Amino acid sequence: MKPRRWLIPLVVVAALTLTALAYRHPAVMIQLSEQLWACFG
């Protein structure tokens, strides 16, 4: 089954929107960086 032409751009726009919203909340970025650091620590 072939994906519809609008599905891929919609997913890309949704991902970019969620990323932009995450950057508006510094606590989210701090939590993500702490989780990433914990993987290697």
C-alpha positions as CSV (number, residue, x, y, z in Angstrom):
1,M,0.0,0.0,0.0
2,K,1.5,3.3,-1.1
3,P,1.4,6.2,1.4
4,R,-0.6,9.2,0.4
5,R,1.3,12.2,-0.9
6,W,0.2,14.4,2.0
7,L,1.2,12.0,4.8
8,I,5.0,12.5,4.7
9,P,4.8,16.4,4.7
10,L,2.2,16.2,7.5
11,V,4.5,14.1,9.6
12,V,7.5,16.4,9.0
13,V,5.5,19.5,9.9
14,A,4.2,17.8,13.0
15,A,7.7,16.8,14.1
16,L,9.0,20.3,13.5
17,T,6.1,21.9,15.4
18,L,6.6,19.6,18.4
19,T,10.4,20.4,18.4
20,A,9.7,24.1,18.3
21,L,7.2,23.8,21.2
22,A,9.7,21.8,23.2
23,Y,12.3,24.5,22.8
24,R,9.8,27.0,24.4
25,H,10.0,25.1,27.7
26,P,13.6,25.0,29.0
27,A,12.6,22.4,31.6
28,V,11.9,19.9,28.9
29,M,15.3,20.4,27.3
30,I,17.0,20.1,30.6
31,Q,15.2,16.8,31.3
32,L,16.0,15.4,27.9
33,S,19.7,16.3,28.3
34,E,19.8,14.7,31.8
35,Q,18.2,11.5,30.4
36,L,20.7,11.5,27.5
37,W,23.6,12.0,29.9
38,A,22.4,9.2,32.2
39,C,22.6,6.8,29.3
40,F,26.4,7.4,29.0
41,G,27.1,8.1,32.7
